[in-house]
Structure formats: C-alpha cells, structure tokens
Amino acid sequence: NTTIARMYHSEAITLLDGRVLISGSDPQDIVNPEEYRVEVFIPPYLLNGKPRPTFTLSNRDWDWNEKNIAFTLGSPARNGGITVTLLGSVSSTHGNSMGARTIMPKVECSGTSCTVEAPPNAHICPPGWYQFFVLDGGVPAVGVYVRVGGDPAGLGNWPNGEGFSKPGI
C-alpha cells in the first residue's frame, strides 16, 4: 500500500534485481500535488528467505526460434523447478504499458547446465530488448538484458563522429 497519489502519469517497472520501481504523477487537480518521490516495492518472493539462484548467460543476442541457448546455474535448483521468463523491456505512461509482455520460453536443465529456446517469431516476441530472469521455485535470480530478433530498424547503426563512442551489446 502507498499513501502517494500516483495518478495519471505514474509508472511501475520491474528492476533487474526483482524489485519494482514506482514513480510519477500528474495530478490535474488541486488536491494532490505534483509528486517527485520514488518508491521501491519488494515483492514477497524476495522476502521468503529462500536462496536466490545465480546464472551465467553468454549469448545475449538471440534470433527468433534459436534453440539450445546455453546458460549455467551457480548451483543446482534448491527451491523447486527452474523456469525462465522474458519481460518486455518497455516503459509505461498514463498508468499502462502497451508493449508489456511476459514470455515463458522452454527451458531444460541437467544439474547446473541449462538450455533455453528463443521465442518463435515477431508475433509472439516483437524485436527488442527483454529482461531475462531465471527462477528457482519462483525465486528470481538477478536478471540480465537480452536482445531478441536483431535490430531490423537499424537503431544500432550509430553515426561515426569525433569523440563519439558507440554503445556495445
């Protein structure tokens, strides 16, 4: 629960560590002032005392329908089964996010060696950046960003310029 009136231009986004960042407002009235405070919500899955998994993922640039993308767990599952989620890396405005999506790709593990399958196509997973989370019995590891579907719009075609460095994947 919060006592802050978030109103029209509020936002809530999942952080890579599993917490939720809440910010914004646009009250449009004389009752609620413009709000500049930021809140962090810690969900119950981070407060249950169960150990968080860890993982290593080398390939962070996926093609659609790519199979056998390898990642390694820091230790075997301790809380239950291993699952994977991809959260659309989008922001929201006006209290909602048109591009929000959670995709649960197929994952298989043997001990600490795992593989995951990329989503099948752009209809399921539009090209872009996604937060990749490994969950052990519902407890998430700290996530990483992966890009799915390449860069069809050429957004990564940064100009060459003096004193300008290009971002890398």
N, C-alpha and C positions, 0 to 999 in steps of 0.2 A: 504494500500500500504506500501511496505517496500523498503528501499534502500539497504538492506543487501542481498548479493548474497548467497542464501541458498544452491543451487547446489545439488549434488548427495546424500549425506548422511543427508539431512535435515529431520525434523520431526515436526509434529503438533499433539498435543494431547489435548483432552478436559479435563479440570480440574473439580473437583467436584463442584466448585462454578460457573461453566458455562463459564468461560473464556477459551481461547485457548492458550496453551504454544507452542511457535515456537522456535526451536533451531537447531543447527548443520550446517555442511557444509563439503565438501571435494572437493575443487575446481578443482584439477587436471590440473590447468593451472597457468600461471604466472601473469594473470590479476587480479584474485580475491584471496586475502589472506585467510588463514585458519581463520574461524570465531568462536569466543568464546562467543559472546554476545547472550543473550536470550531475546526474545520478548514475550509480552503478548498481545493478541488481545482481545478486549472487544466487543462482538457482539452487534448489535443493540437491541436485545431482553433484554439486561441488561441495556440499556440506554434510554428506552422509558418512564421511570417514573412510570410504573405500579408496584404495590406491588408484591413482590416475595412471593410465598406460602411457608409454612413450613409444615413438616410432621414428624411423628414418625413411624418407622417400626421396630418391634421387631424381626421378623423371617428373618434372612439374609442368611439362608442355605436352598435352595429350591430343591425339587425333580422335575423332569420333570412332566408336566401335573398336578402339585399341584394346587388345587382350593382354593378359599376363603382365600388368604393370606392377613391378615388384616393390614391396616395402618390407621393412624388418621391424618387428616389435622389440622393445627394450627388454622384455621378459614375457614368458607365456601368459596367456589370459588368466586373471586371478579373480575376476568378479562375475564371469559368465562368458557368453559368446562374443566374438569380435564382429562388429559391424562397422560400416563406413558410411559417412554422409558427405554430400557436396551441397553447400549452401550458396545460392547465388550471391555474388559479391556486389550488392546493389545498395543504394541508399533510398531513403523514403522522404516523402514530403506530404503535407496535408493529411498526415496520420496513416498513410498506407504506402505500400511499395508495389508498383505494377509488375516489377520483374522478380519479386521474391519467389523462391522455389527451393525445395529440399529434394534432393535426388539420393536414393539409396542404391548404389551400384552393387553388383555381385562381388563378393569377396570370399576368398578361401585362404585358410591358414593351416600350416603344418608346423607345430611348435612356434617358433618366432619368425618363420619365413611365410610371407603372405603375398597374394596377388589380388589385384582389383581390376575390374573391367570398366573402361570408359563408357559413358552413355552412348547410345546407338547413333543419334543424329541430332540435327539442329532443331527438330520439332520437340524433342524431349529436353534438350540442353542447348539453348542458343549459345553461339560462340562468346567467350568471355572468361572472366576470372571467377573462380569459385573457392570458397573456404573448404578445405579437405580436413575432415575430422575422423580419427579412429576412435571408436568407443569400445570399451571392455565392460560388458554388462550394463550399458547405459551411461558409464562414466567416461567423459571425453578426455582425450589427450589434448595438449595444446596443438592447435591446427596450423596448417600452412596454406598458402595460396597456390592453386594450380590453374593453368590456362587450358581450356578445352575448346577445340575447334579452330585453333590457329588465330590468325589475325586477318580475316577476309576484308576488312575495311581499310587495311593498310595503316592503322593507327600507330603501328610501331615504326613507320618509315619517317624517322626523325630527320630534320634537316641537318646538314653539315654546317657548322659555323664556328668561328673563332671563339674559344672559351666556353663552348657548349659541349657538355658530355652527354652521351646517350644513355638512357636507363637500360639495364640488362634484366634478363629473366632470372 
